[in-house]
Amino acid sequence: MARGIKELQKIQGVGEVLSRRFLEAGYDSFAKIAAAGEEGVRKIPGVNPRVLGSIVAQARVLAGDAEKVGTKRAEELKVRAAALKEQIQAIAVSVRDRFKDEVAGKAGRNVEKEILKVTAVLEKVEGKLDTRVKKAGKGLIKAEKKLEGLTVSGLGKVGKGLKKTRKSLKRVLA
């Protein structure tokens, strides 16, 4: 038991008392803590809610599951990026259908250029999804928020929204 307590103390934020509580709850290895996730660890009395994610992440690393989690997250982000591409294409079709006369003008050309730029940046981000998982996740979420409602917006708003989307995606590459 003393060996188990010392072993669990390798996790930053877990002292003697908390490691004893982990053992009493049946979490006697890093793999079990990682498998329990934040929800399982939350049930243990005395665990600071602010460090739940950190404890579980450290347990995954110590258990050797970190690579599996990273690749799983990267796959989720690839799906999200594909959905974002479809959303951009839907906006392009919507603009073309709603603003047939204005698309030939300057504003229409600007929106068309912006769509091409956003698509190009999104493809670059897709290339970085495996190495910049956390940053890419944040960038894709921001981009999705920026694209919300653009299918029903005016031509000027569509152009501005696409530009903001492109900037949020470029931050992933920075």
N, C-alpha and C positions, 0 to 999 in steps of 0.2 A: 504494500500500500504506500509506503514512504517513497518507493521508487517511482510509482505512478504519479504521486504528487509532484515530485521533482521534474518528471518528464513533462507534465502539463504546464509547468511554470516556464517552459521555453517560449510559450506564447506571451507576447508583450501585453501587459494589462491583466494577466492572470497571476495572482499571488497564491500563497499557501491556502488561505481560506477558500478562495474561489476554486482552486484546483481540487480541494477536498469535496466541494459541492458538486463539481463535475463528476467525480468518481462515485459519489452517492447517487447521482442521477443516472449512472450507468455509462457515462461517457469516459471510458478509460483509455481511449486512443485518439490520435489526431483524426484518423479516418472517420470515427464515429461522430466527432464534433463537426467535421466537414459535411458528413451525410445528413446530420440533423439540421444544418442550415441555421439561418437567423431565427426562424420560428422556434426551433427546438431549444436553442441556447437562451432565447428570451424567457423561457419557462423557469430557468434556474434563478433562484433568488440571489440578489446581490450583483447581478451583471449590469453594468452601466449600459443603457440603451445606445449611447453614443458610440460605443466601441464594439457593438455586436458585429457589424460588418467586418471590422478589422480582425476580431478574434476568429471568425469563420474563415476569412481569407488566409490568415496565417496558418490555421489548421490545415487548410487545403494544400498550402505550399509544403508544409511539413509532412503531410501525408502523400504528397506527390500527385495530387489531383489538379494542380494549378494549370497544367498544360491542357487537360481535357476541358476545363471550364473556359479557358481562353479561346480554344478553337470552336467551342459551342457558341460562345458569344460572337465570334467573328462570323460564323454561319448565320446567326440571327441578323447581324448587321448587313450581310450581303442580301438577305431577303428584304430587309428594310430599304436598302439602296435600290433594289429592283422595283419595289413599290413606288419609290420616289421618282424613278425614271418614268414609270407609267403615269404618275400624277402630272409630271411635266408635259408628257405627250398629250394628256387629256386637256391640259390648259392650252396647248398649241392648237388643238383641234377646235376647242371652244372659241378661242380668239378668232380663228379663221372663219368659223361659221357665223359668229355674232357681228363681227366687224368687217364684212366683205369689202365695203367701199374704203374704209380707213386703212386697211392692211397695206394697200398700195402706197400710202403716204409715208411721211417721215416717221411718225409714231409707230406705225406698223412695222417698218423696217427695223426700228430700234428694238421692238419687242422680239422680232425674229432673231436678231443678233444676240439678244440677251438669252433667249432660249438655247441657242447654240453654245453660248459661253457656259451656261449653267450645266448643260449636258456634258461638256468637255471637262469641267471641274469635277462633276460627279463621277466621271470615269476615272479620273486621277485618284479621287478619294477611294473608290473601289479597289484600286491597286494597293492602297495603304491600309486596308481594313485589317490585315493580319498583324501588322506591326504597331498600329496606333488604335487599338481597340477602344480604349476609354475616350480618347479625344474624338474619334470618329463617331462614337455613339452620341456624344453630346452635340456634335455638329449636325448629324442627321436629324436629331430631334428638333433642333432649332430650325433647320431647313423645312421640315414638315410643318412646323408652326407658321413659318413665313408663307408657305404655299396655300395654307388653309383659306378657303373662300375666294381664291383668285379666279376660279372658273366662272364666277358671276360678277366679278368686278369690272370696272371700266378699263379701257385700253391703257390709260396712264398709270392706273394703280397696278395693273398687271406688270407693266414694265418695272415699276419701282419694287414690287414684291419679288420679282425674279432677281433683280439686282441685289436685294437684301439676302435672298436665298443663296446666291452665288458667294456673297461675302461670308456668310456663316459657314459654307462648305470650304472656302479657302483657308479659314482658320485651322481646319484639320491638317492642312498641308504645311502650315507655318511652323 
